[in-house]
Amino acid sequence: MAEYLNNSELRVKSLLEFSMGIMNDENGTELIKKHQEAIDNVTPFDMVKLEDMQIQMGFETIKIKKYVDRVINVFFSKLQDYKWKKPEEDTFLYYLMEENKALKLKLEDIKVLVVKNDLEGNREQLLFMIKELTQVESHYVKKENILFPYLEKKLDRYRALSVMWSIDDDVRKKIKSLILMLEDLNTTQKEFNIEVGQFFFLIYGLIQKEDLVVYPVAAEVISDSEWEEMHMQSFEYDFAFIKTPKKREKKIFKEEIISTKESKFVIKSETGEMTLEQALLVFNKLPMDITFVDEFNKVKFFSKPDDRFFPRSPAIIGRDVSNCHPPESVHIVERIVDSFKKGEKDIAQFWLSMRGKFILIQYFALRNDLGEYKGVLEVSQDVTGIRALKGQQRLLDWED
C-alpha cells in the first residue's frame, strides 16, 4: 500500500491501466480488484495527469469524455476524502464554489417539476427555469479565461483542462437544446425526458469534476497573490446565481517600459507585454486607421495599415488636431474633443461612402483608471464587407 501511496508515477501508471480497461469495456469488478491499491490512494492531481497522458497518447476528447464519469465514479469516495484547504470567503475560488452551490439548488428545483412528468402543465415554468440556467455561462467563462490560464502556468500536465472546456460546451449546447424543445409545442414528454435526463447527468458530472479535481488542485498550486489577481479580474464578468460581491478598491497599475536581456524595450501592462516592434506590427496590421491625439490636442501617433483611407504623413506628429481638418469641419472636431474633456461624451461616430467603400469613423475618449481625460483615439474602418455578411461562418467551418 505504501508503495502506491508514496509513488505518484507508479500510482498514475496503474490508474491509467485501469482507465484503459474501462475504455475497452473490460470487466469493471476485475479491474477494480487489480488496481485497488492505486484507487485507494488516488488524488485530484492523479486525475489531471491521467487525462493528460490519454491526450498525449492520441485519444480524442470525445472518447475521453465518454468514459471519464465511469472512472471518476470509481474514484469518487477517495477524491471526496482528499484533504485540501478550502478557500477563504471573498476570494475568487470561494465565489466559484458558491456559484456551484447555487446552481445545484436551481437544478433541484427543476427536478421537482421534471419528476411530475407533466410537460404541458409545467412547460412555461420549466422554460423560465431552464432559461435562468444560461447564467452558468459567466461561471464557465471565468473558469476558462481566468482560472485555466493560471493553472496552465503552474501545471506541467494541464491538457486535461481542454477536456473540461469541451464538457462546458456540451452543457451550453444542452441548455440551448432544452430551451428549443420547451418552446416547441410539438415536443413530447418522452423526448423531453430523454433530453433533460442527459442534461442532468452532464451538468452534475461537471460540477463533480470541478469540486473533486479542479478546485483542490488549484488551491494547492496557486499563490495568494495570484488568487487576488484572479478575484479582481472576475469582476469583468457577471456572477452566476449569486449576488455580485462588493468589489475591493482596484490597485492602479502603472505601465512601465523595462529592458529585457536582449536589450529590447518592452511595453508591460496588467494585460500583458509586447516589444515595441510587436506593438507596431499589431497596430499596423489592424484593418483600420488609428490616430492618437493626446490631452493637449496634439497628434502623437498614427498607424500605417496596408490600405489607408485618409492621407497621413509623419509631418503631422505634434500638430494641433484642429489644424488637421478643413475649416468647414474643424468646429465639429473641436466640439467632440470639448465634450470628451468635459466628460459629457465618450464616443462619436460617423459613416460615409467613399471610392465604392462604406467607411465607419469613430472617435473614442481615452481616460485612465482615475477617470482623467488622456486624449482621443480616432478609428476609421472599411465596413463594406462586414455589412454584407449573412448567415454564419464558425471557427470549425474554416478550411485552409
N, C-alpha and C positions, 0 to 999 in steps of 0.2 A: 504493500500500500504506500509506504513512504517513498518508494521509487517513483511512483506516478505523482505523488503529492509535490515532490521537490524538483522533478524534471519536466519542465514545460514542454520541451521538444519531444520527449518520449510520449507525454500525455496527448499532445496535439496529433501526433502521428497515429496513435490508437483511435482517437476521436475521428480522424479523417477516414480511417478504415471503416469505422462504424457507419459514418455518414455515407460513404461509397456503397456500403452494403444496403443501406436504406434506399439509395437511388437505384440500385439494381434489384429491388424488391425481394431481397433475401429475407429469411425468417427473422422477424424482429426480436423474438424471445431469445433465440440463439445468439444474435448479435449483441444484445444487452449483456447476456451472460459472459460472452467472450471479452467484452470491453468494459466490464463493470467497474474495475478499479479506476480507469480513466474517467468514466462517467461520474463516479463518486467524488472526484476531485476537480471537476470541470469549473472553469472561471469564465467571466464575461470576456476576458482577453483571449481565451481559447477559442471562443465562438468567432471573434473577429479574425483571428489567424486562420481558423478553419475555412471560412468562406473566402478569405484572400487566397489561400492555397488552391481552392477549387477554381477560382477565376484564373489563377496563374496556370493551372493545368489545362485551361481551354474550355471549361464548362460555361455554357451560355447562361446569362442571368435568368432566363425563363425557366431553365431546368433547376437551377439552384432554388428559385422561389417555390417551385413545385413541391420540393421536399423539405425545405427549411423548417416549416412548422412541425412536421413529424419529428425532426431531430430535436428541436427546442423543447417539445413536449416531454421527451425522454429526459432532457437535462433540467426541466423546469424546477423541481424541488431543490436541486443543488444550486442553481443560479439564484433562486429566491432566497436561499440561506446565505448567499455570499455577503460578507460584511464589508460595507463601504460607508464612507462619511457622507451623510445626506446633506444637501445644500442648505445654507442658512437662508432665512427669509430675506426678501428683497434682493435676490440675485437672479441672474439670467436662468440658471438651471432650475431654481426654485419655481419660477413662473412657467417654465416649460412643463414641469411636473404638475403644477396646479391646473394648467390647461388640459392635461390628460385626465385629471380627476374630474374636471367639469365636463369634459367630453363624455366620459363614461356615464355620468348622470344623465346626460342628454340621450345617450344610447339606451339606457334602461327605460326611460320614459317612452321611447319609440317602441321598445319591445313589448311594453304593456299593451299598446294598441295593436301591434302585429299579432300577438297571440289570440286576440279576439277573433281573428280570421274573418273580419267584416270589412273588406276593402271599400265597398260602396258607401257604407255608413261612416267610415273614418278617413275617406280619401282626402278631403280638404285639410283636415288636421295633420294627417301624415305628410302631405305635401308641404305644409308650413314648417313642420319639424325637420324634415329632410333638407329643406332649403336652408334652415338655420345651420345645418352641419357644414355648409360651404365656408363658414368661418374658420374651419380647420386649415384652410389654405394658408392663413397667416402663420399658423403653427409650423406647417411644413416648410414654408419659405424661410422662416427664421432658422429652422434646423438645417436646411440645405445650404443657405447662404451665409450663415454666421457660425453655427456650431461645426459643421463639416470642414470648412477651411482650416479652422484651428486644429481639429483632430488630424487632418491630413499632414499638418506640420509636425505633429507630435508622434504619430504612429508610423513605424516602418511598413506595417501591413495595414493599409487603410482602404483597400479596394472593396471591402465588404460594404462600405458606405454607399457604393453605387447600387448595390442590391436593394438597400433600404430606400434609396431615392426612387428606384423603379416601383417599389411597393407603394410609396407615396402616390405616384402617378396612377397606379391601379385603383387606389381609394378614390382619387379625384374622379376618375372615369366612372366608377360605380355610383358615386353620388349623382353625377350628371345623368347617368342611365336611369336611376331610380326616379329622379325628378321628371324625366321624359315619360316614363311609364305611368306615373301618377297623373300627369297632365293628359295622357291618352285615355279617354273614357273606354276604349276597347280592350285595355289591359285586363286580363283575367286574374282571379285570385291566385290560381296556380302559378302563373307567370311571375306575379309579384312576389309570392312566397319564395320561389327559387332564387330570384334576384336579391331579395333582401337577406335571405339566408347566407348567400355567398358574401354579401357586403359585411354582415356581422362577423363572419369568420375572418375576413380580410382585415377589418379595422381593429378588432380585438387583438388579432395576432400582431399587428403593427405596434399597438400600444405596449404589448408584452415585450416586443423586441427592444423598444426604447427603454422601458423601465428595467429590464433584466440585463441588457447588454450595453447599449449605447451610453446611458447616463452613468452607470458605475464606472465604465472605462473613462469617460470624460472627466468625472470627478477626481480620478487618480492622476491624470496626466496634465491637466490644465491648471495653471497657477492662478492665484487670487487676482493678480493684476490683469490677467487675460480675461477672467470672468467679468471683471469690472468693465473692460473694453467691450465685451460682448453685450453686457447689460445696456450700456449706453447706445450701442448700435441697434439694439432691439426696438428702440422707440421710433425707428424709421418705419416700423410695420405695426399693424394692429395686434391686439391681444385677443386670442380666441377664447370665447365663452367666459372670460373673467373680466373684471373691471380693470381698466388701464391703471397701473400703479403710478404713484407720483414720481415724476422724473427728477432725479437729482441734478443739481446745477452742473452744467456742462463745463468741462475744463477747456479753456480757449487754447486751441492748438496753433502754435506759431510755426508757419512754414519756414524751412531753413534750407540753405544750399550747403551741402557737405562735399568734401573731396574724397573720392574713392582711391583704392590702391593704384588704379590705372591712371590716376591724376585727371579723371573726368569729373566734371561738376554734375551733381545730381540734385534734382528738384525733389524734395521729400515733403510729404504731407500725410494727414491721417488716412487718406485713401490710397496711398501707395507712393512709389517713387519712379522717376524716369530720368535718364540722362538728358541733357539739353538737346542732343541730337535726336533722341527718340521723341521728345516733346514736339520738336519742329516737324518731324516726319508725320506725327499724328495730326497736328494742326493742318498741314498741307495736304494730307490725304483725305480729310473730311470733305464730303461732296457739297461744300458750301463756302462762301466767302465769309471770313471773320475779321472784324476790325475792332480793336480795343481803344477806347478813349478814357483817359484817367479822370480823377475827380476835379482836375483843374482844366478840363475841356481840351486837353492836348492829345492828339493821336499818338499812341505809343507802340502799336503793333498791328500788323495785318498779315493774314495767311496768304499763301500762294498756291491755290488749288489748280488742278490740271486745266479746268475750264472756268475762267473768270468771267463774271457778268459785267462788273463795273471796273473801270481802269483804276489802278493803284500804282503809285511809284514811291520808292524809298524817300523821295524828297518831302513827302507829306509828314514823315515822322517828326513830332514836335510841333506840328502846325495846329493852330486852333481849329476845332471842328467846325466852327461857323464859317471858316474860310474854305471849307472843303465842299460847300454846296452852293448852287447858283442863288442869286438874290431872290428869285421867286419862291424858293422853298426853304431858305435858311431860317425864316421866322418859325416855321413848323418844327425844325430840328431844335431850335432854342427853347421852344415851349415844351418839347418832350424832355429835354435834359433838365429844365427847370422843375418840371413835375416830378421827375425822378429824385432830384436833390431834396425837394420838399417832402418826399415820401408819399405823394399823392397817387403815384402810379408806379408799377413795376415792369410793365410791358406795353409796347406799342407795335402794331403790325399793319402792314400794307401789302397789297399784291397787284401785279400788273402783267400784261403781256408784252413780250419784248423778243424780237427776232424769232418768232414762232415758238417761244417758250413761255411758260407761266411761272413767274418769279414771286416768291414769298420773301418779304423783307421784314425782319423783326428787330426791335431794339429791347434790350433787357437791362434793367438797373442792377448794378453789382453792389452788394452790401456784405460787410464782414459779419462775424459772429455777434458783434455788438450792435448790428443794425446800421452801422455808419456807411454812408454813401462812398463808394470807391470808384465809380465810373460807369461807363456804358459799354455793352457788348452789342455790336451790330452784326446780324447774321442774315445773309442773303442766300437763298436756296432755290434751285430749279426743281419745282414740284410737279412738272408736267407728267412724268412717268408715275409718280405717286398717285396723282388724281385719276389716272387711267386704270389703276389696279382693280381687279374684280376677283371674286371667289377667294381662294386661299392657296398659299404655297407654303407648306410646312417644312420645317428643317429636315424631316425624314423623307420629304419628296425630292430633295435636291439630288441631281445627277451630275457627275463631272463629265 
